[in-house]
Amino acid sequence: MSTDPAEASETAPEPEQARRLSSARVLDVDPLLDDPRTRIVVCCGSGGVGKTTTAAALGLRAAERGRKVVVLTIDPAKRLAQSMGIDSLDNVPRRVKGTEGDGELHAMMLDMKRTFDEVVEAHADPARAAAILANPFYQSLSAGFAGTQEYMAMEKLGQLRARDEWDLIVVDTPPSRSALDFLDAPKRLGSFLDGRLIRLLTAPAKLGGRAGMAFLNVGMSMMTGTLGKLLGGQLLKDVQTFVAAMDTTFGGFRTRADATYKLLQAPGTAFLVVAAPERDALREAAYFVERLAAESMPLAGLVLNRVHGSGAGGLSAERALAAAENLEDPRIVDQGDGKAGLRNSPDTQGSSQSSAPETAAPAPEEGSPADTERSVDRLTAGLLRLHAERMRLLVRERRTRDRFAARHPEVAVVEVPALPGDVHDLTGLRDIGDRLAARRPERTEHI
């Protein structure tokens, strides 16, 4: 990859640099949301990049453009419920009031354990389901086993799609250290539940009768003795009871995970990778883009949240810092003739021998016009330094975005400017939706 010019100096971006991202493909979410063939939109990305807010804003915008939408969130912080004016969200979709237009917006938050319970109840007779639900090993597995949340998110997505009650499902993927966990964890859990250890533990129940138990008696005794020492006798007993009760439903976990995986590859599904203009977040986004391509999953584009801007982009960080230093120490410049000349400029170099030695100016009297002027100068210098920090941040963000665009020029991008505060109501979500639309009037966050 070629070296980015911004790496050489954190100055104000040249016009060509400023236009670089705008010349790339621009993502317009409205055609995506309006297309009746779009049935599932998955917002994915690393944690803390605004996936929940993006999913809620997309759901609201689609509903107010006439679609019947359900937003499925897995965010335990419950910000979605607060922003939609709902006291709480649970495993049942709830209608959101206060929307405009002819569409409908519903929202729900994944209850991981309840969804797992529903899977058991749907695939086992009442007696067996009761035995499974009461089993200690199952209770531990359904409450927090690694990958359970991601697996159940895909399970719930499959349930919602099968009901065919909504014409658009927007999914806010689980927060995790790696965005790829959403794709990998369900398969890992399904492989575990259908794996060799589980099949071995269920083997006596499958063979049945004394012949089967006699056949496996010696081997099982040795294995269970070893596992009992490693896991504890009671835990091993719970596992064996669990897998015996789950015998009729085992083999279905991986099958259902694969079925939902294929649903994510279908033409009616669209992935939106959500990121912030930061190195780690965009690196994770790049991994996800490449993984989606490898798995033949349809990528709609990249949503870049919290992009900073400035209404004074023509003032570089260097010039702002120089001006701040001049205001903080007037001796740095010669302002006698009304022109600011640097103390070490060529016009003044070599004249130090004939110049009178510098003396510190007396401090102005408190409350005097000179004191007021100095206070204004200090305040202005502080603002200039803040502006310099902002311009350096802008250059870092632009450099990071340009690296992603150079690596993935095929990915359409939409930028959402950074907001001064959190989104906490439908008005805020509506504003985010407007910013997600590519045809919006250009908005810039000013300092």
Solvent accessible surface area in square Angstrom, and as a share of the most:
residue,aa,sasa,rsa
1,M,161,0.72
2,S,100,0.64
3,T,108,0.63
4,D,13,0.07
5,P,81,0.51
6,A,7,0.06
7,E,79,0.35
8,A,96,0.75
9,S,51,0.33
10,E,50,0.22
11,T,50,0.29
12,A,20,0.15
13,P,32,0.20
14,E,107,0.48
15,P,87,0.55
16,E,123,0.55
17,Q,20,0.09
18,A,52,0.40
19,R,145,0.53
20,R,77,0.28
21,L,25,0.12
22,S,78,0.50
23,S,95,0.61
24,A,30,0.24
25,R,140,0.51
26,V,87,0.50
27,L,12,0.06
28,D,33,0.17
29,V,0,0.00
30,D,4,0.02
31,P,73,0.46
32,L,32,0.16
33,L,0,0.00
34,D,61,0.31
35,D,38,0.20
36,P,103,0.65
37,R,187,0.68
38,T,11,0.06
39,R,52,0.19
40,I,1,0.00
41,V,0,0.00
42,V,0,0.00
43,C,0,0.00
44,C,1,0.00
45,G,5,0.05
46,S,18,0.11
47,G,39,0.37
48,G,64,0.61
49,V,6,0.03
50,G,14,0.13
51,K,14,0.06
52,T,10,0.06
53,T,42,0.24
54,T,2,0.01
55,A,1,0.00
56,A,1,0.00
57,A,0,0.00
58,L,0,0.00
59,G,0,0.00
60,L,1,0.01
61,R,41,0.15
62,A,0,0.00
63,A,0,0.00
64,E,37,0.16
65,R,102,0.37
66,G,44,0.42
67,R,18,0.07
68,K,65,0.27
69,V,0,0.00
70,V,0,0.00
71,V,1,0.00
72,L,0,0.00
73,T,1,0.00
74,I,6,0.03
75,D,12,0.06
76,P,91,0.57
77,A,50,0.39
78,K,93,0.40
79,R,123,0.45
80,L,2,0.01
81,A,1,0.01
82,Q,117,0.52
83,S,6,0.04
84,M,4,0.02
85,G,69,0.67
86,I,29,0.15
87,D,151,0.78
88,S,60,0.38
89,L,9,0.04
90,D,53,0.28
91,N,13,0.06
92,V,92,0.53
93,P,24,0.15
94,R,104,0.38
95,R,124,0.45
96,V,2,0.01
97,K,174,0.74
98,G,58,0.56
99,T,32,0.19
100,E,101,0.45
101,G,59,0.56
102,D,144,0.75
103,G,8,0.08
104,E,49,0.22
105,L,0,0.00
106,H,23,0.10
107,A,0,0.00
108,M,0,0.00
109,M,25,0.11
110,L,16,0.08
111,D,61,0.32
112,M,40,0.18
113,K,75,0.32
114,R,96,0.35
115,T,0,0.00
116,F,0,0.00
117,D,15,0.08
118,E,48,0.21
119,V,3,0.02
120,V,1,0.00
121,E,75,0.34
122,A,78,0.61
123,H,86,0.38
124,A,16,0.13
125,D,77,0.40
126,P,117,0.73
127,A,78,0.60
128,R,75,0.27
129,A,6,0.05
130,A,59,0.45
131,A,52,0.40
132,I,0,0.00
133,L,46,0.23
134,A,70,0.55
135,N,7,0.04
136,P,73,0.46
137,F,29,0.12
138,Y,0,0.00
139,Q,78,0.34
140,S,75,0.48
141,L,2,0.01
142,S,0,0.00
143,A,60,0.46
144,G,57,0.55
145,F,75,0.31
146,A,87,0.67
147,G,13,0.13
148,T,0,0.00
149,Q,55,0.25
150,E,16,0.07
151,Y,3,0.01
152,M,0,0.00
153,A,1,0.01
154,M,3,0.01
155,E,18,0.08
156,K,11,0.05
157,L,1,0.00
158,G,22,0.21
159,Q,49,0.22
160,L,3,0.01
161,R,64,0.23
162,A,87,0.68
163,R,132,0.48
164,D,89,0.46
165,E,77,0.35
166,W,9,0.03
167,D,51,0.26
168,L,0,0.00
169,I,3,0.01
170,V,0,0.00
171,V,1,0.00
172,D,3,0.01
173,T,4,0.02
174,P,5,0.03
175,P,59,0.37
176,S,29,0.19
177,R,237,0.87
178,S,34,0.22
179,A,5,0.04
180,L,40,0.20
181,D,36,0.19
182,F,6,0.02
183,L,0,0.00
184,D,36,0.19
185,A,2,0.01
186,P,1,0.01
187,K,79,0.33
188,R,135,0.49
189,L,3,0.02
190,G,0,0.00
191,S,49,0.32
192,F,67,0.28
193,L,0,0.00
194,D,11,0.06
195,G,17,0.16
196,R,200,0.73
197,L,78,0.39
198,I,3,0.01
199,R,117,0.43
200,L,77,0.38
201,L,11,0.05
202,T,2,0.01
203,A,22,0.17
204,P,16,0.10
205,A,53,0.41
206,K,115,0.49
207,L,100,0.50
208,G,32,0.31
209,G,58,0.56
210,R,221,0.81
211,A,85,0.66
212,G,7,0.07
213,M,95,0.42
214,A,72,0.56
215,F,161,0.67
216,L,30,0.15
217,N,83,0.43
218,V,105,0.60
219,G,44,0.42
220,M,19,0.08
221,S,63,0.40
222,M,138,0.61
223,M,37,0.17
224,T,30,0.18
225,G,38,0.36
226,T,77,0.45
227,L,27,0.13
228,G,18,0.18
229,K,183,0.77
230,L,131,0.65
231,L,82,0.41
232,G,31,0.30
233,G,54,0.52
234,Q,122,0.54
235,L,73,0.36
236,L,11,0.05
237,K,126,0.53
238,D,18,0.09
239,V,11,0.06
240,Q,57,0.25
241,T,69,0.40
242,F,1,0.00
243,V,0,0.00
244,A,43,0.33
245,A,15,0.11
246,M,1,0.00
247,D,38,0.20
248,T,92,0.53
249,T,10,0.06
250,F,30,0.13
251,G,42,0.41
252,G,18,0.17
253,F,1,0.00
254,R,96,0.35
255,T,88,0.51
256,R,44,0.16
257,A,4,0.03
258,D,53,0.27
259,A,59,0.46
260,T,11,0.06
261,Y,10,0.04
262,K,140,0.59
263,L,41,0.21
264,L,0,0.00
265,Q,64,0.28
266,A,32,0.25
267,P,136,0.85
268,G,19,0.18
269,T,4,0.02
270,A,8,0.06
271,F,0,0.00
272,L,0,0.00
273,V,0,0.00
274,V,1,0.01
275,A,1,0.00
276,A,2,0.02
277,P,7,0.04
278,E,108,0.48
279,R,164,0.60
280,D,86,0.45
281,A,9,0.07
282,L,8,0.04
283,R,110,0.40
284,E,29,0.13
285,A,1,0.01
286,A,3,0.02
287,Y,99,0.37
288,F,0,0.00
289,V,5,0.03
290,E,65,0.29
291,R,52,0.19
292,L,1,0.00
293,A,77,0.59
294,A,83,0.64
295,E,44,0.20
296,S,85,0.55
297,M,9,0.04
298,P,43,0.27
299,L,55,0.28
300,A,26,0.20
301,G,1,0.01
302,L,2,0.01
303,V,0,0.00
304,L,2,0.01
305,N,12,0.06
306,R,111,0.40
307,V,12,0.07
308,H,52,0.23
309,G,13,0.12
310,S,15,0.10
311,G,51,0.49
312,A,46,0.36
313,G,34,0.33
314,G,65,0.63
315,L,48,0.24
316,S,14,0.09
317,A,0,0.00
318,E,78,0.35
319,R,151,0.55
320,A,0,0.00
321,L,38,0.19
322,A,43,0.33
323,A,35,0.27
324,A,0,0.00
325,E,80,0.36
326,N,30,0.15
327,L,51,0.25
328,E,73,0.33
329,D,39,0.20
330,P,62,0.39
331,R,122,0.44
332,I,36,0.18
333,V,12,0.07
334,D,84,0.43
335,Q,110,0.49
336,G,75,0.72
337,D,106,0.55
338,G,69,0.66
339,K,148,0.63
340,A,81,0.63
341,G,27,0.26
342,L,91,0.45
343,R,125,0.46
344,N,106,0.55
345,S,22,0.14
346,P,118,0.75
347,D,137,0.71
348,T,48,0.28
349,Q,118,0.53
350,G,77,0.74
351,S,44,0.28
352,S,89,0.58
353,Q,177,0.79
354,S,103,0.66
355,S,63,0.41
356,A,85,0.66
357,P,117,0.74
358,E,112,0.50
359,T,110,0.64
360,A,88,0.68
361,A,83,0.64
362,P,124,0.78
363,A,94,0.73
364,P,42,0.26
365,E,138,0.62
366,E,158,0.71
367,G,64,0.62
368,S,27,0.17
369,P,116,0.73
370,A,53,0.41
371,D,35,0.18
372,T,77,0.45
373,E,110,0.49
374,R,85,0.31
375,S,48,0.31
376,V,83,0.48
377,D,28,0.15
378,R,128,0.47
379,L,122,0.61
380,T,51,0.30
381,A,1,0.00
382,G,33,0.32
383,L,103,0.51
384,L,29,0.14
385,R,86,0.31
386,L,106,0.53
387,H,8,0.04
388,A,1,0.01
389,E,106,0.47
390,R,47,0.17
391,M,1,0.00
392,R,86,0.31
393,L,50,0.25
394,L,16,0.08
395,V,4,0.02
396,R,105,0.38
397,E,9,0.04
398,R,38,0.14
399,R,36,0.13
400,T,21,0.12
401,R,18,0.07
402,D,7,0.03
403,R,96,0.35
404,F,12,0.05
405,A,18,0.14
406,A,63,0.49
407,R,113,0.41
408,H,15,0.07
409,P,90,0.57
410,E,95,0.43
411,V,5,0.03
412,A,5,0.04
413,V,13,0.08
414,V,3,0.02
415,E,41,0.19
416,V,4,0.02
417,P,15,0.10
418,A,10,0.08
419,L,56,0.28
420,P,137,0.86
421,G,46,0.44
422,D,130,0.67
423,V,33,0.19
424,H,132,0.59
425,D,56,0.29
426,L,26,0.13
427,T,93,0.54
428,G,19,0.18
429,L,1,0.00
430,R,61,0.22
431,D,40,0.21
432,I,10,0.05
433,G,1,0.01
434,D,49,0.25
435,R,34,0.12
436,L,1,0.00
437,A,5,0.04
438,A,31,0.24
439,R,164,0.60
440,R,42,0.15
441,P,98,0.62
442,E,146,0.66
443,R,79,0.29
444,T,63,0.37
445,E,39,0.17
446,H,126,0.56
447,I,107,0.54
